[in-house]
Amino acid sequence: MIPYGKQFIGDEDIQAVVEVLHSDWLTTGPKVEEFEKAITGYTGSQYAVAVSNGTAALHCAMYAIGIKPGDEVIVPAMTFAATANCVVFQGGTPVFVDVLPDTLLIDPAEVEAKISARTKAVIAVDYAGQPCDYDSLRVIADKHKLTLVADACHALGAKYKERPVGSLADLNVFSFHPVKHITTGEGGLISTNNESYAQRMRIFRSHGITTDHRQREVQGSWFYEMIDLGYNYRITDFQCALGISQLRKLRKWIDRRQIIAHRYDEAFQKMAGIEPLGKIDHISHAYHLYIIRIGEEVLKMKRQDIFTRLRGAGIGVNVHYIPVHLHPFYKNNFHTGLGLCPNAEAAHEQIISMPMYPALSNEEQDHVIDCLRKIVS
Ligand SMILES: *Cc1c(COP(=O)(O)O)cnc(C)c1O
């Protein structure tokens, strides 16, 4: 089976983890800060807070900006459920907006149309690894005094007008799940230039308590105070050691993802009815996903049939995503449903995520392309 995404763990990664397992600190130790620093070096942001997963990171971001019941946060319909769930965790209301039909990135005009007196923030998702239109989103956010949050879980290593993802929004969220660009097993992180957000999130990730175990040890003190309701969203030192080691390979891996994307682009140019997603100018794409649209009318075939036959051929294709507003939880609790975001709904019927990960060989990729060619011809 050739999956749609897959991690790569090298001997040096294993060595880095083993060293920490032999050390004094398994959690709340020095590797957490070292990983955070390494990421800020990459994203050009001043602060980074590493946490247990990307969903926790999104929750931290919503806490940092003080989302509470009655507040609205604008989210795109075409994303993973966690992008909207984090708003609900804080008692807020996610307001779904449609995506642009070509790129499936959040539509700035739709964002502006859905702003109300209760709107506090916008979460932009760098879908598939392509940064959103941050210049337009920034103008809208500033005009309406909203916080701009990037769910950049697809886009570590991407750039927008030569600026790295991770410094484009007020808070930028990453995931280190094994299918993402680098992995810590489970893991997440928020990057920001706002010191007070960073401080709030450090407290939130550890029960709402003001000092961590290591700080208390340094101070020789047992005193701590819980100043707000927090969670245990900490990440371990051995996970961070893995992250530090993986991050060294990120540049090379992004380059490889771009080569794979280019090879797909060339192959699909010659295949009627297979359309890659649109690309915008002045960006460097991180290609978390490589997504094609199936032209059912051109091919006289159903997307579902193509999907099933690819799976049958041992190719682990996938669909990202079912629009969030169509999940029963949102239909039942937020009265969403079909018709709310037509572009996302239409795209969901057409898209397939093809295998895309740095270790995918040219031979494996050619095999994937051949299988698809045979199925559609
Ligand atoms: C992966 C992902 C998340 C959640 O990250 P986890 O680490 O799995 O919790 C959130 N948003 C998007 C867009 C993602 O791709």
The ligand as an SDF file (V2000), in Angstrom:
LIG
                    3D

 15 15  0  0  0  0  0  0  0  0999 V2000
   -3.6210   18.0080   11.5890 C   0  0  0  0  0  0  0  0  0  0  0  0
   -4.4760   19.2090   11.6600 C   0  0  0  0  0  0  0  0  0  0  0  0
   -4.9870   19.7010   12.8750 C   0  0  0  0  0  0  0  0  0  0  0  0
   -4.8940   18.9720   14.1710 C   0  0  0  0  0  0  0  0  0  0  0  0
   -3.6380   18.5700   14.5450 O   0  0  0  0  0  0  0  0  0  0  0  0
   -3.4730   17.3290   15.5540 P   0  0  0  0  0  0  0  0  0  0  0  0
   -2.0130   17.3990   15.8750 O   0  0  0  0  0  0  0  0  0  0  0  0
   -3.8590   16.1050   14.8100 O   0  0  0  0  0  0  0  0  0  0  0  0
   -4.3150   17.5900   16.7300 O   0  0  0  0  0  0  0  0  0  0  0  0
   -5.7140   20.8830   12.8460 C   0  0  0  0  0  0  0  0  0  0  0  0
   -5.9440   21.5370   11.7030 N   0  0  0  0  0  0  0  0  0  0  0  0
   -5.4920   21.0790   10.5210 C   0  0  0  0  0  0  0  0  0  0  0  0
   -5.7950   21.8640    9.2730 C   0  0  0  0  0  0  0  0  0  0  0  0
   -4.7660   19.8970   10.4530 C   0  0  0  0  0  0  0  0  0  0  0  0
   -4.3560   19.4340    9.2700 O   0  0  0  0  0  0  0  0  0  0  0  0
  1  2  1  0
  2  3  1  0
  2 14  2  0
  3  4  1  0
  3 10  2  0
  4  5  1  0
  5  6  1  0
  6  7  2  0
  6  8  1  0
  6  9  1  0
 10 11  1  0
 11 12  2  0
 12 13  1  0
 12 14  1  0
 14 15  1  0
M  END
$$$$
